[in-house]
Amino acid sequence: MPGPSSKNAAAARKNAVARPTEVQASALRRTRLERGMETAQDYVEAIADLSAIHGEARVVDLAHRLGVSHVTVIRTVARLQRDGYLSTKPYRAIFLTEQGSQLAEESRRRHEIVIAFLRGLGVPEEIAQTDAEGIEHHVSPETLAALKRCAAARR
């Protein structure tokens, strides 16, 4: 005889509404694409920050700022250079290309909108900063616009 927990599970399955396959597949494709861009966005944003502070971005500085090994930075920088976001020469600093600068600015703008929204909800600054690091990469332009409107209305 089924126990109470299996009755609850059966009831939950009966009441569950399945998303259409196309909707779920589209959402998952978008999420995978965004995950791939997340690293690029983090790197170009960090390179822009380091360049503004120090006039250049070096592998060791990026590794320290991003909390990864220098080997990880070297591999990622090579990929981002191949993709057109960075330019670098052996034993030299790393610089953003025009495409990289645009991505860095867009990433910074998204980050600031998410922080403003979270702070408007009463989230403490440090937590808002941390949470924004994840959220900024995974919201659609429509959701970001809604967050921006909501944050502006709360001021």
TORZASE-762756 format. One line per field, with one value per atom (N, C-alpha, C): x, y, z; residue number from 0. Coordinates in Angstrom, 1 decimal, decimal comma. Layout:
# TORZASE-762756
u	(X	...)
v	(Y	...)
w	(Z	...)
num	(NUM	...)
//
This chain:
# TORZASE-762756
u	(0,8	0,0	0,9	0,6	1,4	1,3	2,4	2,4	2,0	1,9	1,5	2,4	3,7	4,6	4,3	4,0	3,8	2,5	1,5	0,2	0,4	1,3	1,6	2,3	3,3	4,0	3,1	2,1	1,2	0,3	-0,1	-1,0	-0,2	1,1	1,9	2,1	2,3	2,4	1,1	0,0	-1,3	-1,6	-1,1	-1,4	-0,3	0,8	1,9	1,5	2,0	1,7	3,1	3,1	4,3	4,5	5,7	6,0	6,1	5,6	5,8	7,2	7,5	8,9	9,7	9,0	9,7	10,1	9,3	9,5	10,7	10,7	11,8	13,1	13,1	14,3	14,9	14,0	14,5	15,1	14,5	15,0	16,3	16,5	17,7	18,8	18,5	19,5	20,0	19,1	19,5	20,4	20,0	20,8	22,2	22,3	23,7	24,5	23,9	24,6	25,0	24,1	24,5	25,6	25,6	26,7	28,1	28,0	29,3	29,7	28,8	29,2	29,5	29,1	29,4	30,9	31,7	33,1	33,7	33,2	33,7	33,4	32,1	31,7	32,5	32,7	33,5	34,9	35,5	36,9	37,0	36,2	36,3	36,0	35,0	34,7	36,0	36,6	37,8	38,9	39,1	40,2	40,0	38,7	38,4	38,7	38,3	38,6	40,1	40,8	42,3	42,9	42,5	43,1	42,8	41,6	41,2	42,1	42,4	43,1	44,6	45,1	46,6	47,1	46,2	46,6	46,8	46,7	46,9	46,3	46,1	45,7	46,7	47,3	48,2	47,6	48,2	47,6	47,6	48,6	48,7	47,6	47,3	46,3	44,9	44,7	43,4	43,2	44,2	44,1	43,7	44,3	44,0	42,6	42,3	40,9	39,8	40,0	38,9	39,0	40,0	40,1	40,4	41,2	41,5	43,0	43,5	44,9	45,4	46,7	47,2	47,0	47,1	46,9	45,5	44,5	43,1	43,0	43,6	43,6	44,2	45,4	46,1	45,2	44,5	43,7	42,4	41,8	40,6	41,0	42,1	42,6	42,8	43,4	43,6	42,2	41,2	39,9	39,3	39,4	38,8	39,5	40,8	41,5	41,0	40,9	40,4	39,0	38,2	36,8	36,7	37,8	37,9	37,6	37,7	37,4	38,7	39,8	41,1	42,2	43,2	44,5	45,6	46,6	47,7	48,9	50,1	51,3	52,0	52,8	53,5	54,3	54,2	54,8	54,4	53,3	52,8	51,4	50,9	49,6	48,5	47,3	46,1	45,2	44,7	43,9	42,6	41,6	40,3	40,3	39,6	39,4	38,1	37,7	36,4	35,3	35,3	34,2	34,3	35,5	35,6	35,2	35,5	35,1	33,6	32,9	31,5	30,9	31,4	30,9	31,1	32,3	32,6	31,6	31,3	30,3	28,9	28,5	27,2	27,1	28,2	28,2	28,1	28,8	28,8	27,4	26,8	25,5	24,5	24,5	23,6	23,9	25,1	25,5	24,9	25,0	24,5	23,0	22,3	20,9	20,4	21,0	20,7	20,9	22,1	22,4	21,4	21,0	20,1	18,7	18,3	17,1	17,1	18,2	18,3	18,4	19,2	19,3	17,9	17,1	15,8	14,8	15,1	14,4	14,8	15,9	16,5	17,6	18,1	19,2	20,5	21,2	22,4	23,4	24,2	25,2	26,0	26,7	27,6	26,9	25,7	25,0	24,5	24,0	23,6	24,7	25,9	27,1	27,3	27,3	27,5	26,4	25,2	24,1	24,0	24,4	24,3	25,3	26,4	27,4	26,8	25,8	25,2	24,0	23,2	21,9	22,2	23,1	23,4	23,6	24,0	24,3	23,1	22,1	21,0	19,6	19,5	18,2	18,1	17,0	16,7	16,7	16,9	16,8	15,4	14,4	13,1	13,0	13,5	13,6	14,5	15,6	16,5	15,8	15,1	14,4	13,3	12,7	11,7	12,4	13,5	14,3	14,7	15,1	15,5	14,4	13,2	12,0	11,6	11,7	11,3	12,3	13,6	14,6	14,4	14,1	13,9	12,7	11,6	10,4	10,5	11,5	11,7	12,6	13,2	14,1	13,3)
v	(-1,2	0,0	1,2	2,2	3,4	4,2	4,8	5,7	7,1	8,0	9,4	10,1	9,8	10,6	10,2	9,0	8,6	9,1	9,3	10,0	11,4	12,1	13,5	13,6	12,7	12,8	12,5	11,6	11,3	12,5	13,2	14,3	15,5	15,6	16,7	16,4	15,1	14,8	15,1	14,8	15,0	16,4	17,3	18,7	19,5	18,8	19,5	19,8	21,0	21,4	21,3	20,5	20,3	21,5	22,0	23,0	22,4	23,1	22,5	22,3	21,2	20,8	22,0	22,7	23,8	24,9	25,2	26,2	25,8	24,6	24,1	24,1	23,5	23,4	24,8	25,7	27,1	27,7	27,5	28,1	27,5	26,2	25,5	25,9	26,1	26,6	27,9	28,8	30,2	30,2	29,3	29,2	28,7	27,7	27,2	28,3	29,1	30,2	31,2	31,6	32,6	32,1	30,8	30,3	30,4	30,2	30,4	31,8	32,7	34,2	34,7	34,0	34,5	34,7	33,8	33,9	35,0	35,2	36,3	37,6	37,7	39,0	39,3	38,3	38,5	38,9	38,3	38,6	40,0	40,4	41,7	42,8	42,5	43,5	43,7	42,6	42,7	43,4	43,1	43,7	45,2	45,6	47,0	47,7	47,1	47,6	47,8	46,7	46,7	47,8	47,9	48,9	50,3	50,5	51,8	52,2	51,2	51,4	51,5	50,5	50,4	50,7	51,0	51,3	50,0	48,9	47,6	46,5	45,4	44,2	43,1	42,5	41,4	40,1	39,0	37,7	37,5	37,9	37,7	38,5	39,7	40,6	40,0	39,5	38,8	37,6	36,8	35,6	35,9	37,0	37,4	37,9	38,8	39,4	38,4	37,5	36,5	35,2	35,1	34,0	32,6	32,7	31,5	31,4	30,3	30,1	30,9	31,2	31,9	31,0	29,7	28,8	28,9	29,0	29,3	30,6	31,6	32,9	32,8	32,2	32,1	31,4	30,3	29,5	30,4	31,0	31,8	33,0	33,7	34,8	34,4	33,2	32,7	32,5	32,0	31,8	33,1	34,1	35,4	36,2	36,0	36,6	36,0	34,7	34,0	34,5	34,8	35,2	36,7	37,4	38,8	39,9	39,4	40,3	41,0	40,3	40,8	40,8	41,6	41,5	41,5	40,7	40,5	40,0	40,2	39,6	38,9	37,9	37,2	38,1	37,9	38,7	40,1	40,4	41,8	41,9	43,0	43,2	42,8	42,6	42,2	43,5	43,7	44,8	44,4	45,2	44,9	45,4	44,7	45,2	46,0	46,6	47,4	46,5	45,3	44,3	44,0	43,8	43,5	44,7	45,9	47,1	47,2	46,9	47,0	46,0	44,8	43,7	44,1	44,7	45,1	46,2	47,1	48,2	47,7	46,8	46,1	45,3	44,6	43,8	44,7	45,8	46,7	47,3	47,7	48,3	47,3	46,0	45,0	44,8	44,8	44,6	45,7	47,0	48,1	48,1	47,7	47,6	46,6	45,4	44,4	44,8	45,5	46,0	47,0	47,9	49,0	48,3	47,3	46,6	45,9	45,2	44,5	45,4	46,5	47,5	48,1	48,3	48,9	48,0	46,7	45,7	45,7	46,4	46,4	45,4	44,8	43,8	44,6	44,2	44,9	44,9	46,0	46,2	45,0	44,4	43,3	42,1	41,8	40,7	41,0	42,3	42,7	42,5	42,9	42,8	41,3	40,5	39,0	38,4	38,7	38,1	38,6	39,9	40,5	39,8	39,2	38,5	37,3	36,7	35,6	36,0	36,9	37,2	38,0	38,9	39,7	38,9	37,7	36,9	36,2	36,1	35,1	35,8	37,1	37,7	38,2	38,1	38,5	40,0	40,6	42,0	42,6	41,8	42,2	42,3	41,3	41,2	42,3	42,5	43,6	45,0	45,2	46,5	46,6	45,5	45,6	45,9	45,2	45,5	47,0	47,5	48,9	49,8	49,5	50,4	50,3	49,1	48,9	49,6	49,5	50,2	51,7	52,2	53,7	54,2	53,3	53,7	53,8	53,0	52,9	54,1	54,8	55,9	57,1)
w	(0,0	0,0	0,0	-0,9	-1,0	0,3	0,7	1,9	1,5	2,5	2,3	1,3	1,4	0,5	-1,0	-1,3	-2,6	-3,1	-2,2	-2,6	-3,0	-2,2	-2,5	-3,8	-4,1	-5,3	-6,5	-6,4	-7,4	-7,7	-6,6	-6,7	-7,4	-7,1	-7,7	-9,2	-9,6	-11,0	-11,7	-11,1	-11,7	-12,0	-11,0	-11,1	-11,9	-12,2	-12,9	-14,3	-14,7	-16,1	-16,8	-17,8	-18,6	-19,6	-19,7	-20,7	-22,0	-23,1	-24,4	-24,7	-25,4	-25,8	-26,4	-27,3	-28,0	-27,1	-26,1	-25,1	-24,3	-23,8	-22,9	-23,7	-24,9	-25,7	-25,9	-26,3	-26,6	-25,3	-24,2	-22,9	-22,6	-22,7	-22,4	-23,4	-24,7	-25,6	-25,2	-24,8	-24,4	-23,2	-22,2	-21,0	-21,3	-22,2	-22,5	-23,2	-24,1	-24,8	-23,8	-22,9	-21,9	-21,0	-20,6	-19,8	-20,5	-21,8	-22,6	-22,7	-22,7	-22,7	-21,3	-20,3	-18,9	-18,7	-19,1	-18,9	-19,7	-20,9	-21,7	-21,1	-20,6	-20,0	-18,7	-17,9	-16,7	-17,0	-18,0	-18,3	-18,9	-19,9	-20,5	-19,5	-18,6	-17,5	-16,6	-16,2	-15,4	-16,1	-17,4	-18,1	-18,2	-18,5	-18,5	-17,2	-16,1	-14,8	-14,5	-14,8	-14,6	-15,5	-16,7	-17,6	-17,1	-16,6	-16,1	-14,8	-14,0	-12,8	-13,0	-13,8	-14,0	-15,3	-16,3	-17,6	-18,5	-17,9	-18,6	-17,7	-18,4	-17,6	-17,9	-16,8	-17,0	-16,5	-17,0	-16,6	-15,1	-14,4	-13,0	-12,3	-12,8	-12,2	-12,4	-13,7	-14,0	-13,1	-13,0	-12,1	-10,7	-10,2	-8,8	-8,7	-9,6	-9,6	-9,8	-10,7	-11,0	-10,1	-9,3	-8,4	-9,1	-10,2	-11,0	-11,1	-11,7	-11,9	-13,1	-13,2	-14,4	-15,6	-15,4	-16,6	-17,1	-16,3	-16,7	-17,4	-16,9	-17,6	-19,0	-19,1	-20,4	-21,4	-21,0	-21,9	-22,3	-21,3	-21,6	-22,5	-22,2	-23,0	-24,5	-24,7	-26,0	-26,7	-26,0	-26,7	-27,0	-26,0	-26,2	-27,3	-27,4	-28,5	-29,9	-29,9	-31,1	-31,5	-30,5	-30,7	-31,0	-31,0	-31,3	-30,2	-29,0	-27,8	-27,3	-27,5	-26,9	-28,0	-27,6	-28,4	-27,3	-27,7	-26,8	-27,6	-27,0	-27,6	-26,4	-26,8	-25,7	-24,8	-23,5	-22,4	-22,4	-22,9	-22,9	-22,2	-22,0	-21,4	-22,4	-21,8	-22,5	-22,7	-24,0	-24,3	-24,9	-24,7	-25,3	-26,7	-27,6	-28,9	-28,9	-30,0	-30,0	-29,6	-30,1	-29,7	-28,2	-27,7	-26,3	-25,4	-25,9	-25,1	-25,1	-26,2	-26,3	-25,3	-25,3	-24,4	-23,0	-22,7	-21,3	-20,8	-21,7	-21,4	-21,2	-22,0	-21,9	-20,6	-20,3	-19,0	-17,8	-17,8	-16,7	-16,5	-17,7	-17,6	-17,0	-17,5	-16,9	-15,4	-15,0	-13,6	-12,8	-13,3	-12,5	-12,4	-13,5	-13,4	-12,4	-12,4	-11,4	-10,0	-9,8	-8,4	-8,0	-8,9	-8,5	-8,2	-8,9	-8,6	-7,2	-7,0	-5,7	-4,5	-4,7	-3,6	-3,4	-4,4	-4,3	-3,5	-3,5	-2,8	-1,3	-1,0	0,3	0,6	-0,5	-0,4	0,0	1,0	1,4	0,2	0,2	-0,9	-1,2	-0,2	-0,5	-1,1	-0,6	-1,1	-2,5	-2,7	-4,1	-5,1	-4,7	-5,6	-6,0	-5,0	-5,2	-6,0	-5,7	-6,5	-7,9	-8,1	-9,4	-10,3	-9,8	-10,6	-11,3	-10,7	-11,4	-12,2	-11,7	-12,3	-13,6	-13,7	-14,8	-16,1	-16,0	-17,2	-17,7	-16,9	-17,3	-17,4	-17,5	-17,7	-19,2	-19,7	-21,1	-21,1	-22,3	-22,5	-22,0	-22,2	-21,7	-20,2	-19,5	-18,1	-17,5	-18,2	-17,7	-17,8	-18,9	-19,0	-17,9	-17,6	-16,5	-15,1	-14,9	-13,7	-13,6	-14,7	-14,8	-14,5	-15,1	-14,8	-13,3	-12,8	-11,4	-10,5	-10,7	-9,9	-10,0	-11,2	-11,4	-10,6	-10,6	-9,9	-8,4	-7,9	-6,5	-5,9	-6,8	-6,4	-5,9)
num	(0	0	0	1	1	1	2	2	2	3	3	3	4	4	4	5	5	5	6	6	6	7	7	7	8	8	8	9	9	9	10	10	10	11	11	11	12	12	12	13	13	13	14	14	14	15	15	15	16	16	16	17	17	17	18	18	18	19	19	19	20	20	20	21	21	21	22	22	22	23	23	23	24	24	24	25	25	25	26	26	26	27	27	27	28	28	28	29	29	29	30	30	30	31	31	31	32	32	32	33	33	33	34	34	34	35	35	35	36	36	36	37	37	37	38	38	38	39	39	39	40	40	40	41	41	41	42	42	42	43	43	43	44	44	44	45	45	45	46	46	46	47	47	47	48	48	48	49	49	49	50	50	50	51	51	51	52	52	52	53	53	53	54	54	54	55	55	55	56	56	56	57	57	57	58	58	58	59	59	59	60	60	60	61	61	61	62	62	62	63	63	63	64	64	64	65	65	65	66	66	66	67	67	67	68	68	68	69	69	69	70	70	70	71	71	71	72	72	72	73	73	73	74	74	74	75	75	75	76	76	76	77	77	77	78	78	78	79	79	79	80	80	80	81	81	81	82	82	82	83	83	83	84	84	84	85	85	85	86	86	86	87	87	87	88	88	88	89	89	89	90	90	90	91	91	91	92	92	92	93	93	93	94	94	94	95	95	95	96	96	96	97	97	97	98	98	98	99	99	99	100	100	100	101	101	101	102	102	102	103	103	103	104	104	104	105	105	105	106	106	106	107	107	107	108	108	108	109	109	109	110	110	110	111	111	111	112	112	112	113	113	113	114	114	114	115	115	115	116	116	116	117	117	117	118	118	118	119	119	119	120	120	120	121	121	121	122	122	122	123	123	123	124	124	124	125	125	125	126	126	126	127	127	127	128	128	128	129	129	129	130	130	130	131	131	131	132	132	132	133	133	133	134	134	134	135	135	135	136	136	136	137	137	137	138	138	138	139	139	139	140	140	140	141	141	141	142	142	142	143	143	143	144	144	144	145	145	145	146	146	146	147	147	147	148	148	148	149	149	149	150	150	150	151	151	151	152	152	152	153	153	153	154	154	154)
//
